[in-house]
């Protein structure tokens, strides 16, 4: 009996997804696609996956997690977000690279800003990191309920792109961030996001087999291969 190879799912249309998010009615404050991707990464790192209804409410309203008004159909957003969550879950379980939804801001001429400029790096990755922080903080008994010392390296690699004032009373985390060599460009910054997410996966979602050692002799996730950020045809607003 012959079998038909499973066809890969079509790519998610980010412009369409952003249009759906933009249509969420006020006073709700929905995530944008970059924040959504960081948020869903944090959801994928939870030791026990929250039910869709628990995490979707923060997608629709990042301020308070409020429910949309009666009559608003959130199913198209839920379906696309679930597809992305499944992609992230597969990558994290396999300790594989994925392409975060991070996009270089445009300059005055409408072209991508200089990816070597630190301000460009911060502007590009901040939405993703802010979304990740929302996903981590919204379920404190999940990922953030793991042993703090074990999370420190992974969180430092992601939260290095936040304003230190947003991390007040987190002295150990700030100290760990100070020990990180800053990314030289946007490509390296994106590598930081993926590599340190996988470090967190070794804490919150450990593999049954012993993890391969990282360079330097420490246990944990291997750094993923270097990949460029998305270029051309990607989402931009």
C-alpha positions in Angstrom: 0.0 0.0 0.0 1.4 3.4 -1.0 1.2 6.3 1.3 1.1 10.0 0.4 3.9 12.1 2.0 2.5 14.6 4.4 2.6 18.0 2.9 4.2 20.8 5.1 1.8 23.4 6.4 1.7 26.6 4.3 3.5 29.5 5.9 1.6 31.8 8.1 0.6 35.1 6.4 1.9 37.6 8.9 0.2 40.5 7.3 -3.1 38.7 7.5 -2.4 37.8 11.1 -1.6 41.4 12.0 -4.8 42.6 10.3 -6.7 40.2 12.5 -5.0 41.4 15.6 -5.5 45.1 14.6 -9.3 44.3 14.3 -9.5 43.3 18.0 -11.9 46.0 19.3 -11.0 48.6 21.9 -10.4 48.9 24.8 -8.5 45.6 24.4 -4.8 45.9 23.6 -3.8 42.9 21.4 -0.2 41.8 20.8 1.4 42.5 17.5 2.9 39.6 15.5 6.5 40.1 16.9 5.2 40.3 20.5 3.0 37.3 19.8 5.9 35.2 18.7 7.9 36.0 21.9 4.8 35.3 23.9 4.1 32.0 22.3 7.8 31.0 22.8 7.3 31.5 26.5 4.1 29.4 26.4 6.0 26.6 24.5 8.6 26.7 27.3 6.1 26.1 30.1 6.6 22.7 31.8 2.9 22.0 31.4 1.2 23.7 28.5 -1.6 26.1 29.5 -5.0 25.5 27.9 -5.6 27.6 24.8 -8.3 29.6 26.6 -5.8 30.6 29.3 -3.1 31.9 27.0 -5.3 33.3 24.2 -6.8 36.0 26.5 -3.4 37.7 26.9 -3.0 37.6 23.1 -6.2 39.6 22.7 -5.5 41.9 25.6 -2.0 42.2 26.8 -2.9 44.7 29.5 -5.4 42.8 31.6 -6.3 39.6 29.7 -9.8 40.8 29.3 -12.4 38.9 27.2 -13.4 40.3 23.9 -17.0 41.7 23.5 -19.8 39.3 22.6 -20.0 38.7 18.9 -16.2 39.1 18.3 -14.9 35.9 16.6 -11.4 35.2 18.0 -11.2 31.8 16.3 -9.1 32.9 13.3 -6.5 34.4 15.7 -6.6 31.3 17.9 -6.1 29.0 14.9 -3.1 30.9 13.5 -1.5 31.3 17.0 -2.0 27.6 17.7 -0.2 26.8 14.4 2.7 28.9 15.4 2.7 27.4 18.9 2.9 23.9 17.4 5.8 25.0 15.2 7.7 26.4 18.3 6.8 23.3 20.3 8.3 21.0 17.7 11.5 23.1 17.4 11.9 23.3 21.2 11.3 19.6 21.7 13.9 18.8 19.0 16.3 21.5 20.2 16.3 22.9 16.7 16.6 26.3 15.2 13.6 28.3 14.3 13.2 31.8 12.8 11.7 34.2 15.4 9.4 36.8 14.0 11.8 39.7 14.5 12.0 42.4 11.8 14.4 45.3 11.3 12.7 48.7 11.6 12.6 50.9 8.5 14.8 54.0 8.2 13.6 57.4 6.8 13.8 56.1 3.2 11.6 53.0 4.0 14.6 50.6 3.8 15.7 48.3 6.6 17.7 50.2 9.2 21.4 49.4 9.7 21.5 46.0 11.3 24.9 46.7 12.8 23.5 49.7 14.8 22.7 48.9 18.5 19.6 51.1 18.5 18.3 49.2 15.4 19.0 45.9 17.3 17.1 47.0 20.3 14.2 48.4 18.3 13.9 45.1 16.3 14.1 42.6 19.2 12.3 44.5 22.0 8.8 43.6 20.9 9.7 39.9 20.8 11.3 40.1 24.2 8.4 42.1 25.7 6.0 39.4 24.5 8.2 36.7 25.9 8.2 38.5 29.3 4.5 38.7 29.2 4.2 34.9 28.6 6.7 34.1 31.3 5.1 36.4 33.9 1.5 35.4 33.1 2.1 31.9 34.3 4.4 32.3 37.4 3.9 28.7 38.5 5.1 27.4 35.2 8.5 28.4 33.6 9.1 31.0 36.3 8.4 28.5 39.0 11.5 26.5 38.1 14.6 26.9 40.2 15.7 30.5 39.8 19.4 29.8 39.6 18.8 27.3 36.7 16.9 29.9 34.8 19.4 32.7 35.2 21.6 32.2 32.2 18.7 31.7 29.8 16.7 34.7 31.1 19.8 36.9 31.0 20.4 36.2 27.4 16.8 37.2 26.5 16.3 40.1 29.0 19.6 41.8 28.1 17.6 43.7 25.5 15.2 45.2 28.1 15.8 48.5 29.9 17.5 47.7 33.2 14.9 49.8 35.0 12.3 47.2 33.9 14.4 44.6 35.9 14.5 46.4 39.2 15.0 44.2 42.3 16.5 41.5 40.0 20.1 42.0 41.1 21.3 38.5 40.2 19.7 38.7 36.7 21.2 42.2 36.1 24.6 40.9 37.2 24.3 37.9 34.8 23.3 40.3 32.0 26.4 42.4 32.6 28.5 39.3 31.9 27.1 38.8 28.4 29.0 40.0 25.4 26.6 42.3 23.5 25.4 41.1 20.1 27.4 42.7 17.3 24.4 43.0 15.0 20.8 41.9 14.5 21.7 38.4 13.3 23.6 37.8 16.5 20.8 39.2 18.6 18.3 36.8 17.1 20.7 33.9 17.8 20.8 35.0 21.4 17.0 34.7 21.5 16.9 31.2 20.1 20.0 29.9 21.9 18.9 31.2 25.3 15.3 30.0 24.8 16.8 26.5 24.4 18.8 26.9 27.6 15.5 27.5 29.3 14.0 24.5 27.6 16.7 22.3 29.3 15.4 23.5 32.6 11.6 23.6 32.0 11.3 20.8 29.4 14.4 18.6 29.9 15.0 15.8 27.4 15.0 12.2 28.6 18.4 11.6 27.2 21.3 13.5 28.6 21.7 16.8 26.8 24.9 17.3 24.7 27.4 19.6 26.4 27.7 23.2 25.3 31.1 24.6 24.4 33.0 25.2 27.6 32.1 21.8 29.1 28.8 22.8 30.8 25.6 20.8 30.3 22.6 22.2 28.4 21.5 23.0 25.0 23.9 23.4 22.1 23.9 26.8 20.4 21.9 26.6 17.2 23.4 27.2 13.8 23.8 30.8 12.7 20.9 32.0 10.6 20.1 35.4 9.2 17.0 37.3 10.2 14.1 37.2 7.7 14.6 39.4 4.6 12.4 40.4 1.8 8.7 39.6 1.6 8.5 39.5 5.4 6.1 41.3 7.6 6.5 45.0 7.9 4.4 47.8 9.1 
